Amino acid sequence: MLYTRKGDAGTTKTFGCDQRMSKSSAVAEALGTLDELNSYLGLIRADMRGRTGFLVPAGVRKRSAEKVMHDVQQVLFTVQAEVAGAQKKVSKAKVTTIETITDSIEAVIPPITSFSLAGGTYLSALFDVARTIARRTERRVVGVHDEGALRISKHTLAYLNRLSSLLFALARYANHVDDITEEAPTYR
């Protein structure tokens, strides 16, 4: 059954918790935003499935961007479990992995000279939207941590912070691969 009717009054519960909470609580909001981000990354993965040549530098080797997104989605389920109260946490190794990929991409793209308008390529625009959702997700999870509803691990918080940097690097890399020059805002 896809519905239980238990949330009809605007409440929900999380993993291992018998108490119901408002669906507008900080925890429910963080979980919903994590789900939104994970779903959006799935959209990007589906779009990339036909792009066999879109490989990203990842340290000493290259990886498919689709595989990178798949790995991120898996980690986001760990974050969701932690925010829901399970004894799951993101490892330092996961943070190091996305730092390595981000650094490797940054080494091959032109240096940043200004802000740029999103939308150089369709894929770049998808990564830019994902970056903004990742930033909102980070704010929601930090809100849960700050209000004391749950203690979120330092590596989980670091991973969410690095994720938006990875997505920004991927947006810029998608433009770079397609030889699209980023357009700076005119501020007019």
C-alpha positions as CSV (number, residue, x, y, z in Angstrom):
1,M,0.0,0.0,0.0
2,L,1.4,3.4,-1.0
3,Y,-0.5,5.3,1.6
4,T,-1.2,4.8,5.3
5,R,-3.4,7.8,6.1
6,K,-1.3,8.3,9.3
7,G,0.0,11.6,8.0
8,D,-3.3,13.1,7.1
9,A,-3.3,15.4,10.1
10,G,0.1,16.9,9.1
11,T,2.4,14.7,11.2
12,T,5.0,12.1,10.4
13,K,7.6,10.0,12.3
14,T,11.2,9.1,11.6
15,F,13.4,6.0,11.9
16,G,13.3,4.4,15.3
17,C,11.0,7.1,16.8
18,D,7.5,6.4,17.9
19,Q,6.7,10.1,18.5
20,R,5.0,11.9,15.6
21,M,6.3,15.3,14.6
22,S,4.9,18.1,12.4
23,K,5.6,17.7,8.7
24,S,6.8,21.4,8.9
25,S,9.4,20.6,11.6
26,A,13.1,21.2,10.9
27,V,13.8,17.5,10.7
28,A,10.9,16.9,8.2
29,E,12.0,19.9,6.1
30,A,15.6,18.6,6.0
31,L,14.5,15.1,5.0
32,G,12.3,16.5,2.3
33,T,15.0,18.7,0.9
34,L,17.5,15.8,1.0
35,D,14.9,13.7,-1.0
36,E,14.5,16.6,-3.5
37,L,18.2,16.8,-4.0
38,N,18.6,13.1,-4.4
39,S,15.7,13.0,-6.9
40,Y,17.2,15.9,-8.9
41,L,20.6,14.2,-9.1
42,G,18.7,11.2,-10.5
43,L,17.4,13.4,-13.2
44,I,20.9,14.4,-14.0
45,R,22.1,10.8,-14.0
46,A,19.3,9.9,-16.4
47,D,20.3,12.7,-18.7
48,M,24.0,11.6,-18.6
49,R,23.3,8.0,-19.3
50,G,23.7,8.5,-23.0
51,R,26.9,10.6,-22.6
52,T,29.5,7.9,-22.6
53,G,32.3,10.3,-23.2
54,F,31.6,12.6,-20.3
55,L,34.4,11.6,-18.0
56,V,35.5,13.8,-15.1
57,P,39.0,13.9,-13.7
58,A,39.1,12.1,-10.3
59,G,42.6,12.1,-9.0
60,V,44.9,9.9,-11.1
61,R,42.0,8.5,-13.2
62,K,38.8,9.6,-14.9
63,R,35.3,8.5,-13.8
64,S,32.0,8.9,-15.6
65,A,30.0,11.8,-14.2
66,E,27.0,9.4,-14.1
67,K,29.0,7.2,-11.6
68,V,30.0,10.3,-9.6
69,M,26.3,11.3,-9.3
70,H,25.4,7.7,-8.4
71,D,27.9,7.7,-5.6
72,V,26.7,11.0,-4.3
73,Q,23.1,9.7,-4.3
74,Q,24.2,6.7,-2.2
75,V,25.9,9.0,0.4
76,L,22.8,11.2,0.5
77,F,20.8,8.2,1.7
78,T,23.3,7.9,4.5
79,V,22.7,11.6,5.3
80,Q,19.0,11.0,5.2
81,A,19.3,8.1,7.6
82,E,21.4,10.2,10.0
83,V,18.9,13.1,9.9
84,A,16.1,10.5,10.5
85,G,17.9,9.4,13.7
86,A,19.6,6.2,12.5
87,Q,23.1,5.4,13.7
88,K,24.6,6.2,10.2
89,K,27.2,8.9,9.5
90,V,29.2,10.0,6.5
91,S,32.8,9.0,6.7
92,K,35.8,11.3,6.3
93,A,36.8,9.2,3.2
94,K,33.6,10.3,1.4
95,V,34.4,13.9,2.1
96,T,38.0,13.3,0.8
97,T,36.6,11.6,-2.3
98,I,34.5,14.6,-3.4
99,E,37.3,17.0,-2.6
100,T,39.7,15.0,-4.8
101,I,37.2,15.0,-7.7
102,T,36.5,18.7,-7.3
103,D,40.2,19.6,-7.1
104,S,40.8,17.4,-10.2
105,I,38.1,19.2,-12.2
106,E,39.3,22.6,-11.0
107,A,42.8,21.8,-12.3
108,V,41.6,21.5,-15.9
109,I,39.0,24.3,-16.2
110,P,39.8,28.0,-16.6
111,P,40.2,29.9,-13.3
112,I,37.1,31.8,-12.0
113,T,37.3,35.5,-12.8
114,S,33.7,36.5,-12.0
115,F,30.3,35.2,-11.3
116,S,28.7,33.6,-14.3
117,L,25.2,33.2,-15.7
118,A,23.8,29.6,-15.5
119,G,22.8,27.9,-18.7
120,G,25.9,27.6,-20.9
121,T,24.8,24.0,-21.7
122,Y,21.8,22.0,-20.7
123,L,23.9,19.8,-18.5
124,S,25.7,22.7,-16.9
125,A,22.4,24.3,-16.1
126,L,21.2,21.0,-14.5
127,F,24.3,21.0,-12.3
128,D,23.7,24.7,-11.4
129,V,20.2,23.9,-10.3
130,A,21.4,20.9,-8.3
131,R,24.0,23.2,-6.6
132,T,21.3,25.5,-5.4
133,I,19.3,22.6,-4.1
134,A,22.4,21.3,-2.4
135,R,23.0,24.6,-0.7
136,R,19.4,24.7,0.6
137,T,19.7,21.1,1.7
138,E,22.8,22.1,3.7
139,R,21.0,25.0,5.3
140,R,18.1,22.7,6.4
141,V,20.4,20.0,7.8
142,V,22.5,22.7,9.6
143,G,19.2,24.0,11.0
144,V,18.4,20.6,12.5
145,H,21.8,20.5,14.0
146,D,21.7,24.1,15.3
147,E,18.2,23.8,16.9
148,G,19.5,20.7,18.8
149,A,16.9,18.3,17.3
150,L,19.7,16.0,16.3
151,R,23.5,16.1,16.5
152,I,24.7,15.9,12.9
153,S,28.3,14.5,12.5
154,K,31.0,16.9,11.4
155,H,31.8,14.8,8.3
156,T,28.2,14.8,7.3
157,L,28.1,18.6,7.6
158,A,31.5,18.8,5.7
159,Y,30.2,16.5,2.9
160,L,27.1,18.7,2.4
161,N,29.3,21.8,2.2
162,R,31.7,20.2,-0.3
163,L,28.8,18.8,-2.4
164,S,27.8,22.2,-3.7
165,S,31.4,22.9,-4.6
166,L,31.5,19.6,-6.6
167,L,28.3,20.5,-8.4
168,F,29.6,24.0,-9.2
169,A,32.8,22.4,-10.6
170,L,30.7,19.9,-12.7
171,A,28.6,22.8,-14.1
172,R,31.8,24.6,-15.1
173,Y,33.3,21.4,-16.4
174,A,30.3,20.7,-18.6
175,N,30.7,24.1,-20.2
176,H,34.4,23.5,-20.6
177,V,34.0,20.1,-22.3
178,D,31.5,21.6,-24.8
179,D,33.8,24.6,-25.3
180,I,31.3,27.1,-24.0
181,T,32.6,30.4,-22.6
182,E,31.0,31.3,-19.4
183,E,29.1,34.6,-19.5
184,A,29.6,37.1,-16.7
185,P,26.7,39.1,-15.4
186,T,26.6,42.7,-16.6
187,Y,24.9,44.1,-13.5
188,R,22.8,46.5,-15.5
